[in-house]
């Protein structure tokens, strides 16, 4: 028997948090959003290191 706190394994169903946020939709949007803040920061640090050497 599946308990209510376990997420549904069906990929077609959205996962909704207790606050009402659609977790599945947030993940889909994050995948399409481009670079994260940390990725940009890392790229800039690497570019700066390459210019100083």
C-alpha positions as CSV (number, residue, x, y, z in Angstrom):
1,X,0.0,0.0,0.0
2,X,1.4,3.4,-1.0
3,X,1.4,6.1,1.7
4,X,0.2,9.6,0.9
5,X,3.7,11.2,1.4
6,X,5.3,9.2,-1.4
7,X,5.5,10.9,-4.8
8,X,3.6,9.3,-7.7
9,X,6.0,7.6,-10.0
10,X,3.9,8.4,-13.0
11,X,5.8,11.0,-15.1
12,X,2.6,12.4,-16.6
13,X,1.3,13.6,-13.3
14,X,2.3,16.9,-11.8
15,X,3.8,16.9,-8.3
16,X,2.1,19.6,-6.2
17,X,3.8,20.8,-2.9
18,X,1.8,21.3,0.3
19,X,1.9,25.1,-0.4
20,X,0.3,24.5,-3.8
21,X,3.5,25.0,-6.0
22,X,3.6,22.8,-9.1
23,X,7.0,21.3,-8.6
24,X,7.0,19.5,-12.0
25,X,6.3,22.8,-13.8
26,X,9.1,24.6,-11.9
27,X,11.5,21.9,-12.9
28,X,10.4,22.1,-16.6
29,X,10.9,25.9,-16.6
30,X,14.3,25.6,-14.9
31,X,15.5,23.3,-17.6
32,X,14.6,25.9,-20.3
33,X,15.9,29.0,-18.4
34,X,19.5,29.0,-19.5
35,X,22.5,29.4,-17.3
36,X,22.2,29.6,-13.5
37,X,23.8,32.4,-11.4
38,X,26.5,30.0,-10.3
39,X,27.2,28.8,-13.8
40,X,27.7,32.4,-15.0
41,X,29.9,33.2,-12.0
42,X,32.1,30.2,-12.8
43,X,32.4,31.1,-16.5
44,X,33.4,34.7,-15.6
45,X,36.0,33.4,-13.1
46,X,37.4,31.1,-15.7
47,X,37.5,33.8,-18.3
48,X,39.3,36.1,-15.9
49,X,41.9,33.5,-15.1
50,X,42.6,32.9,-18.8
51,X,43.1,36.6,-19.4
52,X,45.6,37.0,-16.6
53,X,47.9,34.0,-17.8
